[in-house]
């Protein structure tokens, strides 16, 4: 489950142009971040985490960690 959420975060980061693997994408100085994609990625991560929590695969502490990470992701994704 954690690998699935980590994969979603990594994929969303690559698509949105944030994170350590995207420096080449921003080398020309253009901003490729789309706010709609940021929110769609965050929504899918939160939905999956809540589903896993309801099924008992995540503890409350793990869910909180995922939600805080998603908040950080949104902050990075939406910052110009």
VMD Tcl script that draws the C-alpha trace (Angstrom):
set ca {
  {0.00 0.00 0.00}
  {2.75 2.46 0.91}
  {4.51 1.68 -2.35}
  {1.31 2.45 -4.25}
  {0.89 5.85 -2.57}
  {4.60 6.64 -2.97}
  {4.27 5.75 -6.64}
  {1.30 8.08 -7.01}
  {3.21 10.91 -5.35}
  {6.27 10.34 -7.53}
  {4.20 10.12 -10.70}
  {2.25 13.22 -9.79}
  {5.47 15.07 -9.03}
  {6.92 14.16 -12.39}
  {3.75 15.16 -14.22}
  {3.47 18.44 -12.30}
  {7.13 19.33 -12.61}
  {8.05 19.29 -8.92}
  {10.55 17.23 -7.03}
  {14.17 16.21 -7.44}
  {13.79 14.57 -10.85}
  {12.42 17.56 -12.72}
  {15.29 20.05 -12.77}
  {15.81 19.43 -16.49}
  {12.15 20.21 -17.18}
  {12.58 23.65 -15.62}
  {16.02 24.35 -17.11}
  {14.55 26.65 -19.74}
  {12.82 28.80 -17.10}
  {9.25 27.95 -18.03}
  {6.70 26.94 -15.42}
  {4.84 23.78 -16.43}
  {2.78 23.33 -13.26}
  {-0.97 23.05 -13.79}
  {-2.95 23.69 -10.57}
  {-5.77 21.39 -11.72}
  {-3.36 18.48 -12.09}
  {-1.96 19.22 -8.63}
  {-5.41 18.94 -7.07}
  {-6.34 15.85 -9.09}
  {-3.16 14.09 -7.95}
  {-3.72 15.10 -4.32}
  {-7.35 13.97 -4.47}
  {-6.37 10.54 -5.78}
  {-3.71 10.14 -3.08}
  {-6.15 11.14 -0.33}
  {-8.92 8.90 -1.70}
  {-6.59 5.89 -1.83}
  {-5.26 6.57 1.67}
  {-8.76 6.88 3.13}
  {-9.80 3.66 1.40}
  {-6.79 1.83 2.86}
  {-7.49 3.31 6.31}
  {-11.12 2.17 6.24}
  {-10.02 -1.35 5.29}
  {-7.63 -1.39 8.25}
  {-4.41 -1.41 6.24}
  {-3.30 1.94 7.67}
  {-3.14 3.20 11.23}
  {-4.28 6.67 12.20}
  {-0.66 7.77 12.47}
  {0.11 6.51 8.96}
  {-2.97 8.23 7.54}
  {-1.94 11.48 9.21}
  {1.55 11.17 7.73}
  {0.13 10.67 4.24}
  {-2.20 13.65 4.63}
  {0.66 15.86 5.83}
  {2.81 14.68 2.92}
  {0.01 15.44 0.49}
  {-0.29 18.90 1.99}
  {3.45 19.41 1.44}
  {3.09 18.13 -2.10}
  {0.34 20.63 -2.82}
  {2.42 23.46 -1.35}
  {5.37 22.53 -3.58}
  {3.20 21.93 -6.61}
  {1.28 25.20 -6.40}
  {4.22 27.45 -5.55}
  {5.44 29.29 -8.66}
}
mol new
graphics top color blue
foreach p $ca { graphics top sphere $p radius 0.5 }
foreach p [lrange $ca 0 end-1] q [lrange $ca 1 end] { graphics top cylinder $p $q radius 0.2 }
display resetview
